[in-house]
């Protein structure tokens, strides 16, 4: 049963990662009435987040170009997932932002307790 919970927590991490990209894209497309700015922010924002994650965080650091560990990894995750929550908040989705960040905190605590980091 514990193994199933650990797998569910790993799946939650994956869906949270996708949620960050969706949140930043959504924020970008709500940023301005101008379609040029919408396209730039709506596609460019997630592209920047993808680049940062690929460089420093992919695969728990195992697949990253410059893997981070310890406090640096914790700071990356807080900035990454906090950025997703802030994007939702800036889009006017305050409840979604709070739920998203609470799920990230729960996921992070469980990964630490279960040594999934």
C-alpha positions in Angstrom: 0.0 0.0 0.0 2.8 2.4 0.8 4.4 1.6 -2.5 1.2 2.6 -4.3 1.1 5.9 -2.3 4.8 6.6 -3.3 3.9 6.0 -7.0 0.9 8.3 -6.7 3.1 11.0 -5.2 5.5 10.6 -8.1 2.6 10.9 -10.6 1.4 14.0 -8.7 4.9 15.6 -9.1 4.7 15.0 -12.9 1.2 16.5 -13.1 2.3 19.5 -11.1 5.2 20.0 -13.5 2.7 20.0 -16.4 0.5 22.3 -14.4 3.3 24.9 -14.1 3.6 25.0 -17.9 -0.1 25.2 -18.3 -0.4 28.0 -15.7 2.4 30.1 -17.2 0.9 29.7 -20.7 -2.5 30.6 -19.4 -1.1 33.7 -17.7 0.7 34.7 -20.9 -2.5 34.5 -22.9 -4.4 36.6 -20.4 -1.7 39.2 -20.1 -2.7 41.7 -22.7 -5.4 42.4 -25.3 -2.7 42.5 -28.0 -2.3 39.2 -29.8 1.4 39.8 -30.4 2.0 40.0 -26.6 -0.3 37.1 -25.9 1.6 34.9 -28.3 5.0 36.1 -27.0 4.1 35.6 -23.3 1.8 32.6 -23.8 4.4 30.6 -25.7 7.6 32.2 -24.5 6.8 32.0 -20.8 6.5 28.2 -20.8 9.5 27.9 -23.1 11.6 29.7 -20.5 10.3 27.5 -17.8 11.0 24.4 -19.9 14.6 25.6 -20.5 15.2 26.2 -16.8 13.8 22.8 -15.8 15.8 21.0 -18.5 19.0 22.7 -17.4 18.6 22.2 -13.7 15.8 20.0 -12.6 14.8 17.4 -15.1 14.3 13.8 -13.8 15.0 14.9 -10.2 18.3 16.2 -11.5 19.3 12.9 -13.1 18.5 14.1 -16.6 19.4 17.8 -16.1 22.4 19.4 -17.8 23.5 21.0 -14.5 21.8 18.9 -11.8 21.1 20.7 -8.5 21.0 19.0 -5.1 20.3 20.0 -1.5 19.2 23.6 -0.9 19.9 24.6 -4.5 17.4 22.0 -5.6 14.9 23.1 -3.0 15.2 26.7 -4.2 14.7 25.6 -7.8 11.5 23.7 -6.9 10.2 26.6 -4.9 10.8 29.1 -7.7 9.5 26.7 -10.4 6.2 25.6 -8.6 5.8 29.0 -6.9 6.1 30.5 -10.3 3.2 28.3 -11.5 1.1 29.4 -8.5 2.0 33.0 -9.0 1.0 32.8 -12.7 -2.4 31.4 -11.7 -2.8 34.2 -9.1 -1.8 36.9 -11.6 -4.4 35.5 -14.0 -7.1 36.1 -11.3 -7.4 32.4 -10.4 -6.6 32.8 -6.7 -8.3 29.7 -5.4 -6.6 27.6 -8.1 -3.3 29.2 -7.2 -3.7 28.3 -3.5 -4.7 24.7 -4.2 -1.8 24.3 -6.6 0.7 25.6 -4.1 -0.8 23.5 -1.3 -0.5 20.4 -3.5 3.1 21.2 -4.2 3.9 21.6 -0.5 2.2 18.3 0.3 4.1 16.6 -2.6 7.4 18.0 -1.4 6.9 17.0 2.2 5.9 13.4 1.2 8.9 13.2 -1.1 11.2 14.2 1.8 9.5 11.8 4.2 9.6 8.9 1.8 13.1 9.8 0.5 12.0 10.3 -3.1 14.2 13.3 -3.6 
